[in-house]
Amino acid sequence: MGLEDEARAYALSKKKLFNEELRDLQLTMIKYINANLYDSHEKDNALRQLHSSILWAEEAAELHGIK
């Protein structure tokens, strides 16, 4: 495996780890919100916005990479 292949593999593993951790944290937030807030329009909106922010973070990682 060449240096470029190693760099590509490293970047891919870093991205995979980022996405896994992001999804784990999202699940933690969803559980916390569901456990502590009553059903309401505002709660539903918070959950939708959380999902949206995860998607935007994944898009940013895809386009610009991870620090």
C-alpha positions in Angstrom: 0.0 0.0 0.0 1.4 3.4 -1.0 1.5 6.5 1.0 -1.6 8.0 -0.7 -3.6 4.8 0.1 -2.5 5.0 3.7 -3.6 8.6 3.9 -6.9 7.8 2.3 -7.5 4.9 4.7 -6.6 7.1 7.7 -9.0 9.9 6.6 -11.7 7.3 6.0 -11.3 5.7 9.4 -11.3 9.2 11.1 -14.5 10.1 9.2 -16.1 6.8 10.2 -15.2 7.3 13.9 -16.5 10.9 13.8 -19.9 9.7 12.3 -20.2 6.9 14.8 -19.5 9.2 17.8 -21.8 11.9 16.4 -24.7 9.3 16.1 -24.0 8.0 19.6 -24.2 11.5 21.0 -27.4 12.1 19.0 -29.0 9.1 20.5 -27.9 10.2 24.0 -29.5 13.6 23.3 -32.7 12.1 22.0 -33.0 9.9 25.1 -32.4 12.9 27.3 -35.0 15.1 25.6 -37.6 12.3 25.6 -37.0 11.5 29.3 -37.2 15.1 30.4 -39.7 17.0 28.2 -43.4 16.5 27.8 -44.7 15.8 24.4 -45.2 19.1 22.6 -44.7 20.9 19.4 -41.5 22.5 20.8 -40.1 19.1 21.7 -40.8 17.7 18.3 -39.2 20.8 16.8 -36.1 20.3 19.0 -35.8 16.7 17.8 -36.1 17.7 14.2 -33.5 20.4 14.6 -31.2 18.0 16.3 -31.5 15.6 13.4 -30.9 18.4 11.0 -27.8 19.6 12.8 -26.4 16.0 12.7 -26.9 15.9 8.9 -25.2 19.3 8.5 -22.3 18.2 10.6 -21.9 15.1 8.5 -22.1 17.2 5.3 -19.4 19.5 6.7 -17.1 16.6 7.5 -17.6 15.2 4.0 -16.9 18.5 2.2 -14.2 19.9 4.4 -12.8 17.0 6.3 -12.2 16.6 10.0 -9.7 18.4 12.2 
